[in-house]
Amino acid sequence: MNALYAIFVDPFAQMISAPDLLAQTIWEGLVGGVLYALIALGFVLIYKASGVFNFAQGIMMVFAALTLVGLHEKGAPAWVALASRSGPCMRWRSASSGSCCARWSISPTSSF
């Protein structure tokens, strides 16, 4: 019974006693929803453009995000870390790997 109280009742009681928690919970829900919407939009755009459902798009996003956080933790300013992730080299790598994956999935015997 204590577990049910801790899951279903206690969080709402804390939100009433601390309005900051309610605002934080609403904000985190909105940010999470926006992230899911952006990921879904990325899947749809890649599928509509190439006709291939590419699961590697999610991994590329995670790799970019972890690299950004890693550079920021090493002491690089946020704008330097962000600029290093969006440079022409990164665009070339993601574009070339995406086209290779799309070619292989459409026709595995095609030459590159």
Buried (B, 14 or more C-beta within 10 A) or exposed (E): EEEEEEEEEEEEEEBEEEEEBBEEEEEEEEEEEEEEEEEEEBBEEBEEEBEBEBEEBEEBBEBBEEBBEEBBEEEBEEEEBBEBBEEEEBEEEBEEEBEEBBBEEEEEEEEE
